Amino acid sequence: MVMLHEVQSAFGYIPFEAIEKISEATGESAAEVFGVVNFYAQFTTEPKGKHVINVCLGTACYVKGSQHLIDEASVLTGAPVNGTSEDGLFSIDATRCVGACGLAPVCQIDGRVIGACTKEIIRDEIQAIIDAEKGKLS
């Protein structure tokens, strides 16, 4: 698990080559390591966008409208749910319970937790990122 976390932190995802090296280092089969990667939601084998938006779809968040939030984020960024936008700027992930049910609905944008999130907050946060990225290009 520690090795997987280190690889994920370094690359933003876990490439198959890393799975093979971890397999060799631990003596576990590549299939076993791959199974661990797929079991835990925090790991991914696909590269993420520069900005990652997680929207909790756990029961408390879902009841309070998080599906509308993830739909809005997808429309605004062009990223499919559980995917990355074509420009590589955004990834959107549907998550299950971030452990902050009292703050429902909860979103995370680049690791920052936003409780009592609304469509307006999502719009403003995404627009701020887009504006900042455009400013970097100028």
N, CA, C and O atoms as CSV, one atom per row, in Angstrom:
chain,resi,resn,atom,element,x,y,z
A,1,MET,N,N,0.831,-1.195,0.000
A,1,MET,CA,C,0.000,0.000,0.000
A,1,MET,C,C,0.875,1.259,0.000
A,1,MET,O,O,0.574,2.226,-0.699
A,2,VAL,N,N,1.943,1.242,0.776
A,2,VAL,CA,C,2.812,2.411,0.837
A,2,VAL,C,C,3.420,2.685,-0.538
A,2,VAL,O,O,3.464,3.831,-0.984
A,3,MET,N,N,3.879,1.648,-1.193
A,3,MET,CA,C,4.460,1.817,-2.530
A,3,MET,C,C,3.420,2.354,-3.509
A,3,MET,O,O,3.722,3.230,-4.320
A,4,LEU,N,N,2.223,1.845,-3.436
A,4,LEU,CA,C,1.173,2.317,-4.335
A,4,LEU,C,C,0.885,3.794,-4.096
A,4,LEU,O,O,0.723,4.559,-5.047
A,5,HIS,N,N,0.821,4.197,-2.828
A,5,HIS,CA,C,0.591,5.610,-2.509
A,5,HIS,C,C,1.730,6.480,-3.042
A,5,HIS,O,O,1.486,7.563,-3.574
A,6,GLU,N,N,2.958,6.017,-2.903
A,6,GLU,CA,C,4.111,6.782,-3.389
A,6,GLU,C,C,4.067,6.954,-4.904
A,6,GLU,O,O,4.331,8.040,-5.420
A,7,VAL,N,N,3.735,5.887,-5.608
A,7,VAL,CA,C,3.645,5.963,-7.068
A,7,VAL,C,C,2.524,6.909,-7.476
A,7,VAL,O,O,2.695,7.752,-8.356
A,8,GLN,N,N,1.379,6.758,-6.827
A,8,GLN,CA,C,0.234,7.622,-7.141
A,8,GLN,C,C,0.590,9.086,-6.885
A,8,GLN,O,O,0.234,9.952,-7.685
A,9,SER,N,N,1.275,9.372,-5.803
A,9,SER,CA,C,1.671,10.747,-5.495
A,9,SER,C,C,2.654,11.286,-6.529
A,9,SER,O,O,2.569,12.448,-6.926
A,10,ALA,N,N,3.572,10.453,-6.956
A,10,ALA,CA,C,4.601,10.893,-7.900
A,10,ALA,C,C,4.055,11.121,-9.309
A,10,ALA,O,O,4.425,12.095,-9.965
A,11,PHE,N,N,3.184,10.236,-9.775
A,11,PHE,CA,C,2.720,10.286,-11.157
A,11,PHE,C,C,1.280,10.762,-11.320
A,11,PHE,O,O,0.869,11.133,-12.420
A,12,GLY,N,N,0.516,10.753,-10.238
A,12,GLY,CA,C,-0.900,11.103,-10.329
A,12,GLY,C,C,-1.770,9.920,-10.698
A,12,GLY,O,O,-2.996,10.023,-10.722
A,13,TYR,N,N,-1.136,8.799,-10.986
A,13,TYR,CA,C,-1.832,7.552,-11.288
A,13,TYR,C,C,-0.807,6.434,-11.155
A,13,TYR,O,O,0.369,6.696,-10.902
A,14,ILE,N,N,-1.249,5.179,-11.325
A,14,ILE,CA,C,-0.342,4.044,-11.196
A,14,ILE,C,C,-0.236,3.352,-12.554
A,14,ILE,O,O,-1.133,2.607,-12.948
A,15,PRO,N,N,0.861,3.599,-13.264
A,15,PRO,CA,C,1.034,2.942,-14.568
A,15,PRO,C,C,1.313,1.451,-14.395
A,15,PRO,O,O,1.780,1.016,-13.342
A,16,PHE,N,N,1.022,0.675,-15.434
A,16,PHE,CA,C,1.198,-0.772,-15.350
A,16,PHE,C,C,2.650,-1.140,-15.065
A,16,PHE,O,O,2.917,-2.122,-14.372
A,17,GLU,N,N,3.583,-0.363,-15.592
A,17,GLU,CA,C,4.996,-0.642,-15.332
A,17,GLU,C,C,5.295,-0.602,-13.837
A,17,GLU,O,O,6.100,-1.392,-13.343
A,18,ALA,N,N,4.652,0.311,-13.117
A,18,ALA,CA,C,4.844,0.405,-11.665
A,18,ALA,C,C,4.233,-0.814,-10.976
A,18,ALA,O,O,4.786,-1.318,-9.998
A,19,ILE,N,N,3.117,-1.278,-11.475
A,19,ILE,CA,C,2.492,-2.478,-10.908
A,19,ILE,C,C,3.457,-3.656,-11.041
A,19,ILE,O,O,3.617,-4.445,-10.109
A,20,GLU,N,N,4.092,-3.767,-12.195
A,20,GLU,CA,C,5.054,-4.852,-12.405
A,20,GLU,C,C,6.235,-4.746,-11.443
A,20,GLU,O,O,6.671,-5.752,-10.885
A,21,LYS,N,N,6.754,-3.536,-11.246
A,21,LYS,CA,C,7.900,-3.347,-10.346
A,21,LYS,C,C,7.515,-3.616,-8.890
A,21,LYS,O,O,8.290,-4.207,-8.137
A,22,ILE,N,N,6.331,-3.186,-8.503
A,22,ILE,CA,C,5.856,-3.461,-7.140
A,22,ILE,C,C,5.664,-4.955,-6.956
A,22,ILE,O,O,5.956,-5.492,-5.888
A,23,SER,N,N,5.176,-5.629,-7.985
A,23,SER,CA,C,5.005,-7.076,-7.955
A,23,SER,C,C,6.348,-7.761,-7.695
A,23,SER,O,O,6.454,-8.647,-6.846
A,24,GLU,N,N,7.359,-7.340,-8.433
A,24,GLU,CA,C,8.693,-7.922,-8.261
A,24,GLU,C,C,9.242,-7.647,-6.862
A,24,GLU,O,O,9.829,-8.531,-6.237
A,25,ALA,N,N,9.052,-6.427,-6.375
A,25,ALA,CA,C,9.604,-6.030,-5.073
A,25,ALA,C,C,8.926,-6.737,-3.908
A,25,ALA,O,O,9.561,-7.007,-2.889
A,26,THR,N,N,7.636,-7.039,-4.056
A,26,THR,CA,C,6.889,-7.639,-2.945
A,26,THR,C,C,6.759,-9.152,-3.057
A,26,THR,O,O,6.414,-9.822,-2.083
A,27,GLY,N,N,7.033,-9.691,-4.237
A,27,GLY,CA,C,6.857,-11.126,-4.433
A,27,GLY,C,C,5.413,-11.514,-4.691
A,27,GLY,O,O,5.087,-12.698,-4.771
A,28,GLU,N,N,4.548,-10.519,-4.823
A,28,GLU,CA,C,3.138,-10.775,-5.157
A,28,GLU,C,C,2.995,-10.779,-6.680
A,28,GLU,O,O,3.795,-10.164,-7.385
A,29,SER,N,N,1.997,-11.459,-7.169
A,29,SER,CA,C,1.772,-11.453,-8.614
A,29,SER,C,C,1.294,-10.072,-9.053
A,29,SER,O,O,0.725,-9.321,-8.260
A,30,ALA,N,N,1.529,-9.744,-10.322
A,30,ALA,CA,C,1.041,-8.480,-10.866
A,30,ALA,C,C,-0.483,-8.422,-10.780
A,30,ALA,O,O,-1.060,-7.355,-10.566
A,31,ALA,N,N,-1.125,-9.568,-10.947
A,31,ALA,CA,C,-2.594,-9.622,-10.847
A,31,ALA,C,C,-3.055,-9.247,-9.440
A,31,ALA,O,O,-4.060,-8.555,-9.276
A,32,GLU,N,N,-2.318,-9.708,-8.425
A,32,GLU,CA,C,-2.663,-9.382,-7.039
A,32,GLU,C,C,-2.511,-7.879,-6.784
A,32,GLU,O,O,-3.384,-7.258,-6.179
A,33,VAL,N,N,-1.409,-7.303,-7.244
A,33,VAL,CA,C,-1.176,-5.863,-7.064
A,33,VAL,C,C,-2.246,-5.074,-7.824
A,33,VAL,O,O,-2.798,-4.108,-7.297
A,34,PHE,N,N,-2.536,-5.483,-9.050
A,34,PHE,CA,C,-3.566,-4.830,-9.853
A,34,PHE,C,C,-4.921,-4.918,-9.155
A,34,PHE,O,O,-5.702,-3.967,-9.198
A,35,GLY,N,N,-5.203,-6.037,-8.521
A,35,GLY,CA,C,-6.449,-6.207,-7.776
A,35,GLY,C,C,-6.558,-5.213,-6.628
A,35,GLY,O,O,-7.635,-4.676,-6.368
A,36,VAL,N,N,-5.453,-4.970,-5.944
A,36,VAL,CA,C,-5.452,-3.985,-4.849
A,36,VAL,C,C,-5.705,-2.593,-5.412
A,36,VAL,O,O,-6.495,-1.825,-4.863
A,37,VAL,N,N,-5.029,-2.273,-6.514
A,37,VAL,CA,C,-5.208,-0.964,-7.142
A,37,VAL,C,C,-6.673,-0.752,-7.521
A,37,VAL,O,O,-7.217,0.330,-7.303
A,38,ASN,N,N,-7.304,-1.761,-8.078
A,38,ASN,CA,C,-8.704,-1.630,-8.494
A,38,ASN,C,C,-9.684,-1.658,-7.332
A,38,ASN,O,O,-10.781,-1.109,-7.436
A,39,PHE,N,N,-9.304,-2.292,-6.224
A,39,PHE,CA,C,-10.212,-2.383,-5.084
A,39,PHE,C,C,-10.367,-1.044,-4.377
A,39,PHE,O,O,-11.476,-0.666,-4.000
A,40,TYR,N,N,-9.264,-0.325,-4.195
A,40,TYR,CA,C,-9.302,0.929,-3.449
A,40,TYR,C,C,-9.557,2.110,-4.375
A,40,TYR,O,O,-8.840,2.315,-5.354
A,41,ALA,N,N,-10.594,2.884,-4.051
A,41,ALA,CA,C,-11.029,3.982,-4.909
A,41,ALA,C,C,-9.993,5.103,-5.038
A,41,ALA,O,O,-10.023,5.853,-6.013
A,42,GLN,N,N,-9.080,5.227,-4.073
A,42,GLN,CA,C,-8.114,6.326,-4.159
A,42,GLN,C,C,-7.037,6.083,-5.214
A,42,GLN,O,O,-6.308,7.005,-5.578
A,43,PHE,N,N,-6.933,4.854,-5.705
A,43,PHE,CA,C,-5.939,4.548,-6.731
A,43,PHE,C,C,-6.573,4.584,-8.111
A,43,PHE,O,O,-7.751,4.266,-8.276
A,44,THR,N,N,-5.781,4.973,-9.096
A,44,THR,CA,C,-6.262,4.974,-10.466
A,44,THR,C,C,-5.139,4.541,-11.400
A,44,THR,O,O,-3.966,4.820,-11.151
A,45,THR,N,N,-5.505,3.870,-12.458
A,45,THR,CA,C,-4.523,3.463,-13.471
A,45,THR,C,C,-4.566,4.392,-14.678
A,45,THR,O,O,-3.865,4.164,-15.663
A,46,GLU,N,N,-5.375,5.423,-14.607
A,46,GLU,CA,C,-5.502,6.387,-15.697
A,46,GLU,C,C,-4.984,7.748,-15.227
A,46,GLU,O,O,-5.244,8.148,-14.092
A,47,PRO,N,N,-4.265,8.450,-16.079
A,47,PRO,CA,C,-3.798,9.791,-15.712
A,47,PRO,C,C,-4.979,10.714,-15.417
A,47,PRO,O,O,-6.017,10.644,-16.074
A,48,LYS,N,N,-4.805,11.567,-14.433
A,48,LYS,CA,C,-5.833,12.534,-14.062
A,48,LYS,C,C,-5.531,13.876,-14.701
A,48,LYS,O,O,-4.415,14.135,-15.149
A,49,GLY,N,N,-6.547,14.718,-14.735
A,49,GLY,CA,C,-6.368,16.072,-15.223
A,49,GLY,C,C,-5.576,16.898,-14.225
A,49,GLY,O,O,-5.316,16.464,-13.102
A,50,LYS,N,N,-5.204,18.072,-14.644
A,50,LYS,CA,C,-4.440,18.978,-13.782
A,50,LYS,C,C,-5.242,19.341,-12.542
A,50,LYS,O,O,-4.676,19.507,-11.461
A,51,HIS,N,N,-6.549,19.463,-12.690
A,51,HIS,CA,C,-7.444,19.796,-11.578
A,51,HIS,C,C,-8.455,18.665,-11.409
A,51,HIS,O,O,-9.127,18.268,-12.361
A,52,VAL,N,N,-8.550,18.160,-10.194
A,52,VAL,CA,C,-9.423,17.017,-9.926
A,52,VAL,C,C,-10.598,17.456,-9.062
A,52,VAL,O,O,-10.426,18.054,-8.000
A,53,ILE,N,N,-11.786,17.145,-9.544
A,53,ILE,CA,C,-13.020,17.454,-8.830
A,53,ILE,C,C,-13.648,16.135,-8.408
A,53,ILE,O,O,-13.969,15.293,-9.246
A,54,ASN,N,N,-13.819,15.962,-7.103
A,54,ASN,CA,C,-14.493,14.785,-6.562
A,54,ASN,C,C,-15.838,15.234,-6.006
A,54,ASN,O,O,-15.913,16.217,-5.268
A,55,VAL,N,N,-16.880,14.528,-6.352
A,55,VAL,CA,C,-18.200,14.823,-5.810
A,55,VAL,C,C,-18.697,13.563,-5.123
A,55,VAL,O,O,-18.767,12.493,-5.728
A,56,CYS,N,N,-19.038,13.707,-3.855
A,56,CYS,CA,C,-19.519,12.564,-3.085
A,56,CYS,C,C,-20.944,12.222,-3.510
A,56,CYS,O,O,-21.826,13.081,-3.543
A,57,LEU,N,N,-21.145,10.951,-3.832
A,57,LEU,CA,C,-22.489,10.467,-4.166
A,57,LEU,C,C,-22.980,9.473,-3.118
A,57,LEU,O,O,-23.867,8.660,-3.378
A,58,GLY,N,N,-22.380,9.555,-1.920
A,58,GLY,CA,C,-22.878,8.740,-0.810
A,58,GLY,C,C,-24.303,9.163,-0.475
A,58,GLY,O,O,-24.777,10.193,-0.955
A,59,THR,N,N,-24.969,8.392,0.326
A,59,THR,CA,C,-26.398,8.612,0.588
A,59,THR,C,C,-26.725,10.020,1.057
A,59,THR,O,O,-27.602,10.664,0.483
A,60,ALA,N,N,-26.039,10.519,2.091
A,60,ALA,CA,C,-26.356,11.849,2.632
A,60,ALA,C,C,-26.163,12.930,1.569
A,60,ALA,O,O,-26.993,13.829,1.433
A,61,CYS,N,N,-25.078,12.838,0.827
A,61,CYS,CA,C,-24.794,13.843,-0.210
A,61,CYS,C,C,-25.771,13.720,-1.376
A,61,CYS,O,O,-26.248,14.721,-1.911
A,62,TYR,N,N,-26.060,12.486,-1.757
A,62,TYR,CA,C,-26.966,12.268,-2.880
A,62,TYR,C,C,-28.359,12.828,-2.578
A,62,TYR,O,O,-28.975,13.482,-3.419
A,63,VAL,N,N,-28.834,12.560,-1.377
A,63,VAL,CA,C,-30.160,13.049,-0.962
A,63,VAL,C,C,-30.202,14.579,-0.996
A,63,VAL,O,O,-31.250,15.169,-1.260
A,64,LYS,N,N,-29.069,15.212,-0.731
A,64,LYS,CA,C,-29.015,16.679,-0.714
A,64,LYS,C,C,-28.599,17.273,-2.062
A,64,LYS,O,O,-28.281,18.460,-2.139
A,65,GLY,N,N,-28.598,16.467,-3.115
A,65,GLY,CA,C,-28.451,17.007,-4.462
A,65,GLY,C,C,-27.095,16.907,-5.122
A,65,GLY,O,O,-26.823,17.645,-6.070
A,66,SER,N,N,-26.229,16.013,-4.650
A,66,SER,CA,C,-24.891,15.953,-5.238
A,66,SER,C,C,-24.890,15.482,-6.700
A,66,SER,O,O,-23.954,15.787,-7.438
A,67,GLN,N,N,-25.910,14.753,-7.123
A,67,GLN,CA,C,-25.971,14.346,-8.533
A,67,GLN,C,C,-26.032,15.579,-9.430
A,67,GLN,O,O,-25.409,15.608,-10.491
A,68,HIS,N,N,-26.780,16.595,-9.009
A,68,HIS,CA,C,-26.861,17.835,-9.783
A,68,HIS,C,C,-25.495,18.531,-9.843
A,68,HIS,O,O,-25.151,19.158,-10.845
A,69,LEU,N,N,-24.724,18.412,-8.754
A,69,LEU,CA,C,-23.399,19.036,-8.709
A,69,LEU,C,C,-22.437,18.374,-9.691
A,69,LEU,O,O,-21.707,19.047,-10.418
A,70,ILE,N,N,-22.451,17.048,-9.697
A,70,ILE,CA,C,-21.528,16.344,-10.588
A,70,ILE,C,C,-21.935,16.547,-12.047
A,70,ILE,O,O,-21.076,16.645,-12.924
A,71,ASP,N,N,-23.229,16.610,-12.307
A,71,ASP,CA,C,-23.699,16.890,-13.665
A,71,ASP,C,C,-23.252,18.280,-14.112
A,71,ASP,O,O,-22.806,18.458,-15.246
A,72,GLU,N,N,-23.372,19.255,-13.228
A,72,GLU,CA,C,-22.964,20.633,-13.538
A,72,GLU,C,C,-21.467,20.702,-13.799
A,72,GLU,O,O,-21.030,21.350,-14.751
A,73,ALA,N,N,-20.684,20.044,-12.966
A,73,ALA,CA,C,-19.230,20.037,-13.140
A,73,ALA,C,C,-18.855,19.419,-14.483
A,73,ALA,O,O,-17.949,19.903,-15.161
A,74,SER,N,N,-19.541,18.365,-14.861
A,74,SER,CA,C,-19.266,17.701,-16.128
A,74,SER,C,C,-19.556,18.620,-17.311
A,74,SER,O,O,-18.775,18.687,-18.260
A,75,VAL,N,N,-20.669,19.317,-17.249
A,75,VAL,CA,C,-21.036,20.237,-18.324
A,75,VAL,C,C,-20.024,21.383,-18.416
A,75,VAL,O,O,-19.586,21.736,-19.511
A,76,LEU,N,N,-19.657,21.959,-17.282
A,76,LEU,CA,C,-18.771,23.121,-17.270
A,76,LEU,C,C,-17.341,22.795,-17.699
A,76,LEU,O,O,-16.665,23.638,-18.288
A,77,THR,N,N,-16.883,21.594,-17.411
A,77,THR,CA,C,-15.487,21.234,-17.690
A,77,THR,C,C,-15.315,20.443,-18.979
A,77,THR,O,O,-14.223,20.400,-19.546
A,78,GLY,N,N,-16.386,19.822,-19.438
A,78,GLY,CA,C,-16.280,18.943,-20.597
A,78,GLY,C,C,-15.720,17.577,-20.254
A,78,GLY,O,O,-15.464,16.764,-21.142
A,79,ALA,N,N,-15.531,17.322,-18.974
A,79,ALA,CA,C,-15.015,16.021,-18.530
A,79,ALA,C,C,-16.181,15.092,-18.220
A,79,ALA,O,O,-17.145,15.501,-17.573
A,80,PRO,N,N,-16.101,13.853,-18.674
A,80,PRO,CA,C,-17.144,12.899,-18.290
A,80,PRO,C,C,-16.964,12.509,-16.833
A,80,PRO,O,O,-15.869,12.633,-16.285
A,81,VAL,N,N,-18.023,12.044,-16.210
A,81,VAL,CA,C,-17.921,11.549,-14.844
A,81,VAL,C,C,-16.974,10.351,-14.842
A,81,VAL,O,O,-17.085,9.456,-15.681
A,82,ASN,N,N,-16.057,10.347,-13.903
A,82,ASN,CA,C,-14.998,9.345,-13.790
A,82,ASN,C,C,-14.078,9.360,-15.010
A,82,ASN,O,O,-13.583,8.325,-15.457
A,83,GLY,N,N,-13.867,10.566,-15.530
A,83,GLY,CA,C,-12.987,10.718,-16.684
A,83,GLY,C,C,-12.317,12.075,-16.683
A,83,GLY,O,O,-12.451,12.859,-15.744
A,84,THR,N,N,-11.590,12.333,-17.760
A,84,THR,CA,C,-10.796,13.550,-17.886
A,84,THR,C,C,-11.192,14.299,-19.149
A,84,THR,O,O,-11.490,13.687,-20.175
A,85,SER,N,N,-11.194,15.618,-19.070
A,85,SER,CA,C,-11.522,16.443,-20.230
A,85,SER,C,C,-10.465,16.260,-21.310
A,85,SER,O,O,-9.319,15.919,-21.017
A,86,GLU,N,N,-10.852,16.486,-22.545
A,86,GLU,CA,C,-9.939,16.284,-23.677
A,86,GLU,C,C,-8.687,17.145,-23.575
A,86,GLU,O,O,-7.617,16.750,-24.038
A,87,ASP,N,N,-8.821,18.328,-22.964
A,87,ASP,CA,C,-7.665,19.212,-22.837
A,87,ASP,C,C,-6.766,18.842,-21.655
A,87,ASP,O,O,-5.718,19.456,-21.455
A,88,GLY,N,N,-7.176,17.844,-20.878
A,88,GLY,CA,C,-6.371,17.387,-19.745
A,88,GLY,C,C,-6.415,18.311,-18.546
A,88,GLY,O,O,-5.654,18.131,-17.595
A,89,LEU,N,N,-7.291,19.291,-18.580
A,89,LEU,CA,C,-7.349,20.262,-17.490
A,89,LEU,C,C,-8.140,19.752,-16.286
A,89,LEU,O,O,-7.767,20.019,-15.143
A,90,PHE,N,N,-9.234,19.017,-16.533
A,90,PHE,CA,C,-10.096,18.575,-15.441
A,90,PHE,C,C,-10.350,17.067,-15.462
A,90,PHE,O,O,-10.490,16.454,-16.520
A,91,SER,N,N,-10.404,16.498,-14.271
A,91,SER,CA,C,-10.939,15.152,-14.077
A,91,SER,C,C,-12.083,15.264,-13.080
A,91,SER,O,O,-12.018,16.030,-12.118
A,92,ILE,N,N,-13.114,14.499,-13.324
A,92,ILE,CA,C,-14.254,14.464,-12.402
A,92,ILE,C,C,-14.436,13.037,-11.942
A,92,ILE,O,O,-14.515,12.111,-12.749
A,93,ASP,N,N,-14.501,12.871,-10.625
A,93,ASP,CA,C,-14.690,11.546,-10.044
A,93,ASP,C,C,-15.893,11.541,-9.122
A,93,ASP,O,O,-16.055,12.421,-8.276
A,94,ALA,N,N,-16.738,10.531,-9.301
A,94,ALA,CA,C,-17.824,10.279,-8.357
A,94,ALA,C,C,-17.230,9.457,-7.227
A,94,ALA,O,O,-16.666,8.389,-7.463
A,95,THR,N,N,-17.353,9.944,-6.011
A,95,THR,CA,C,-16.806,9.229,-4.866
A,95,THR,C,C,-17.935,8.751,-3.975
A,95,THR,O,O,-19.073,9.207,-4.084
A,96,ARG,N,N,-17.605,7.845,-3.112
A,96,ARG,CA,C,-18.585,7.312,-2.169
A,96,ARG,C,C,-18.134,7.629,-0.756
A,96,ARG,O,O,-17.157,7.061,-0.268
A,97,CYS,N,N,-18.826,8.512,-0.115
A,97,CYS,CA,C,-18.627,8.905,1.275
A,97,CYS,C,C,-17.192,9.324,1.581
A,97,CYS,O,O,-16.278,8.501,1.639
A,98,VAL,N,N,-17.029,10.606,1.772
A,98,VAL,CA,C,-15.738,11.162,2.162
A,98,VAL,C,C,-15.659,11.349,3.676
A,98,VAL,O,O,-14.692,11.911,4.190
A,99,GLY,N,N,-16.673,10.878,4.378
A,99,GLY,CA,C,-16.665,10.945,5.835
A,99,GLY,C,C,-17.042,12.307,6.389
A,99,GLY,O,O,-16.676,12.643,7.515
A,100,ALA,N,N,-17.761,13.084,5.617
A,100,ALA,CA,C,-18.171,14.412,6.067
A,100,ALA,C,C,-19.670,14.582,5.835
A,100,ALA,O,O,-20.114,15.604,5.310
A,101,CYS,N,N,-20.434,13.585,6.226
A,101,CYS,CA,C,-21.871,13.562,5.937
A,101,CYS,C,C,-22.615,14.762,6.527
A,101,CYS,O,O,-23.617,15.210,5.970
A,102,GLY,N,N,-22.128,15.271,7.640
A,102,GLY,CA,C,-22.764,16.433,8.258
A,102,GLY,C,C,-22.621,17.694,7.427
A,102,GLY,O,O,-23.321,18.677,7.670
A,103,LEU,N,N,-21.730,17.681,6.455
A,103,LEU,CA,C,-21.511,18.836,5.588
A,103,LEU,C,C,-22.158,18.669,4.220
A,103,LEU,O,O,-21.931,19.484,3.326
A,104,ALA,N,N,-22.953,17.632,4.050
A,104,ALA,CA,C,-23.510,17.266,2.750
A,104,ALA,C,C,-24.267,18.415,2.097
A,104,ALA,O,O,-24.913,19.213,2.776
A,105,PRO,N,N,-24.181,18.491,0.771
A,105,PRO,CA,C,-23.355,17.691,-0.127
A,105,PRO,C,C,-21.907,18.186,-0.150
A,105,PRO,O,O,-21.640,19.381,-0.022
A,106,VAL,N,N,-20.992,17.249,-0.313
A,106,VAL,CA,C,-19.571,17.553,-0.226
A,106,VAL,C,C,-18.883,17.338,-1.571
A,106,VAL,O,O,-19.113,16.343,-2.259
A,107,CYS,N,N,-18.033,18.300,-1.924
A,107,CYS,CA,C,-17.178,18.213,-3.106
A,107,CYS,C,C,-15.747,18.434,-2.657
A,107,CYS,O,O,-15.499,19.063,-1.629
A,108,GLN,N,N,-14.829,17.927,-3.415
A,108,GLN,CA,C,-13.414,18.221,-3.214
A,108,GLN,C,C,-12.885,18.737,-4.540
A,108,GLN,O,O,-13.079,18.122,-5.589
A,109,ILE,N,N,-12.218,19.870,-4.473
A,109,ILE,CA,C,-11.601,20.424,-5.666
A,109,ILE,C,C,-10.117,20.573,-5.372
A,109,ILE,O,O,-9.712,21.341,-4.500
A,110,ASP,N,N,-9.325,19.828,-6.110
A,110,ASP,CA,C,-7.880,19.796,-5.888
A,110,ASP,C,C,-7.546,19.513,-4.425
A,110,ASP,O,O,-6.625,20.101,-3.859
A,111,GLY,N,N,-8.314,18.599,-3.825
A,111,GLY,CA,C,-8.057,18.159,-2.460
A,111,GLY,C,C,-8.684,19.018,-1.384
A,111,GLY,O,O,-8.658,18.645,-0.211
A,112,ARG,N,N,-9.248,20.158,-1.749
A,112,ARG,CA,C,-9.882,21.049,-0.779
A,112,ARG,C,C,-11.352,20.660,-0.626
A,112,ARG,O,O,-12.094,20.616,-1.607
A,113,VAL,N,N,-11.765,20.379,0.607
A,113,VAL,CA,C,-13.142,19.949,0.870
A,113,VAL,C,C,-14.057,21.162,0.931
A,113,VAL,O,O,-13.764,22.156,1.596
A,114,ILE,N,N,-15.179,21.052,0.213
A,114,ILE,CA,C,-16.183,22.110,0.220
A,114,ILE,C,C,-17.492,21.500,0.692
A,114,ILE,O,O,-18.104,20.699,-0.014
A,115,GLY,N,N,-17.918,21.882,1.889
A,115,GLY,CA,C,-19.167,21.384,2.436
A,115,GLY,C,C,-20.325,22.280,2.040
A,115,GLY,O,O,-20.133,23.433,1.655
A,116,ALA,N,N,-21.524,21.737,2.139
A,116,ALA,CA,C,-22.746,22.452,1.766
A,116,ALA,C,C,-22.590,23.052,0.373
A,116,ALA,O,O,-22.988,24.191,0.128
A,117,CYS,N,N,-22.017,22.285,-0.520
A,117,CYS,CA,C,-21.715,22.739,-1.876
A,117,CYS,C,C,-23.008,22.939,-2.659
A,117,CYS,O,O,-23.986,22.212,-2.486
A,118,THR,N,N,-22.981,23.931,-3.509
A,118,THR,CA,C,-24.131,24.238,-4.368
A,118,THR,C,C,-23.650,24.332,-5.819
A,118,THR,O,O,-22.450,24.357,-6.091
A,119,LYS,N,N,-24.611,24.383,-6.738
A,119,LYS,CA,C,-24.254,24.555,-8.147
A,119,LYS,C,C,-23.513,25.879,-8.352
A,119,LYS,O,O,-22.597,25.961,-9.170
A,120,GLU,N,N,-23.910,26.906,-7.611
A,120,GLU,CA,C,-23.259,28.203,-7.737
A,120,GLU,C,C,-21.803,28.125,-7.284
A,120,GLU,O,O,-20.920,28.704,-7.915
A,121,ILE,N,N,-21.559,27.411,-6.192
A,121,ILE,CA,C,-20.185,27.253,-5.703
A,121,ILE,C,C,-19.348,26.492,-6.727
A,121,ILE,O,O,-18.227,26.892,-7.041
A,122,ILE,N,N,-19.893,25.401,-7.244
A,122,ILE,CA,C,-19.175,24.611,-8.260
A,122,ILE,C,C,-18.852,25.496,-9.466
A,122,ILE,O,O,-17.728,25.486,-9.967
A,123,ARG,N,N,-19.847,26.263,-9.927
A,123,ARG,CA,C,-19.640,27.149,-11.082
A,123,ARG,C,C,-18.515,28.144,-10.808
A,123,ARG,O,O,-17.615,28.319,-11.631
A,124,ASP,N,N,-18.575,28.791,-9.647
A,124,ASP,CA,C,-17.574,29.807,-9.297
A,124,ASP,C,C,-16.181,29.201,-9.176
A,124,ASP,O,O,-15.207,29.792,-9.641
A,125,GLU,N,N,-16.080,28.036,-8.559
A,125,GLU,CA,C,-14.779,27.383,-8.373
A,125,GLU,C,C,-14.174,26.976,-9.717
A,125,GLU,O,O,-12.988,27.194,-9.967
A,126,ILE,N,N,-14.993,26.389,-10.568
A,126,ILE,CA,C,-14.506,25.959,-11.883
A,126,ILE,C,C,-14.133,27.172,-12.724
A,126,ILE,O,O,-13.103,27.165,-13.398
A,127,GLN,N,N,-14.955,28.205,-12.689
A,127,GLN,CA,C,-14.638,29.411,-13.463
A,127,GLN,C,C,-13.346,30.050,-12.977
A,127,GLN,O,O,-12.560,30.542,-13.787
A,128,ALA,N,N,-13.112,30.050,-11.668
A,128,ALA,CA,C,-11.874,30.612,-11.127
A,128,ALA,C,C,-10.656,29.831,-11.640
A,128,ALA,O,O,-9.623,30.419,-11.958
A,129,ILE,N,N,-10.787,28.523,-11.714
A,129,ILE,CA,C,-9.686,27.700,-12.242
A,129,ILE,C,C,-9.462,28.012,-13.714
A,129,ILE,O,O,-8.323,28.190,-14.147
A,130,ILE,N,N,-10.540,28.077,-14.482
A,130,ILE,CA,C,-10.421,28.379,-15.914
A,130,ILE,C,C,-9.772,29.747,-16.114
A,130,ILE,O,O,-8.884,29.897,-16.954
A,131,ASP,N,N,-10.209,30.738,-15.350
A,131,ASP,CA,C,-9.640,32.086,-15.469
A,131,ASP,C,C,-8.158,32.085,-15.111
A,131,ASP,O,O,-7.356,32.731,-15.785
A,132,ALA,N,N,-7.793,31.364,-14.056
A,132,ALA,CA,C,-6.393,31.297,-13.636
A,132,ALA,C,C,-5.541,30.610,-14.705
A,132,ALA,O,O,-4.421,31.037,-14.984
A,133,GLU,N,N,-6.075,29.555,-15.292
A,133,GLU,CA,C,-5.334,28.851,-16.350
A,133,GLU,C,C,-5.177,29.723,-17.593
A,133,GLU,O,O,-4.131,29.699,-18.242
A,134,LYS,N,N,-6.210,30.489,-17.925
A,134,LYS,CA,C,-6.116,31.415,-19.075
A,134,LYS,C,C,-5.069,32.482,-18.787
A,134,LYS,O,O,-4.330,32.888,-19.685
A,135,GLY,N,N,-5.000,32.941,-17.534
A,135,GLY,CA,C,-4.026,33.948,-17.147
A,135,GLY,C,C,-2.599,33.446,-17.287
A,135,GLY,O,O,-1.692,34.225,-17.578
A,136,LYS,N,N,-2.394,32.158,-17.083
A,136,LYS,CA,C,-1.072,31.566,-17.229
A,136,LYS,C,C,-0.625,31.526,-18.678
A,136,LYS,O,O,0.570,31.534,-18.976
A,137,LEU,N,N,-1.605,31.481,-19.579
A,137,LEU,CA,C,-1.298,31.415,-21.007
A,137,LEU,C,C,-0.974,32.794,-21.587
A,137,LEU,O,O,-0.338,32.892,-22.636
A,138,SER,N,N,-1.411,33.859,-20.904
A,138,SER,CA,C,-1.204,35.217,-21.423
A,138,SER,C,C,0.220,35.672,-21.270
A,138,SER,O,O,0.555,36.790,-21.658
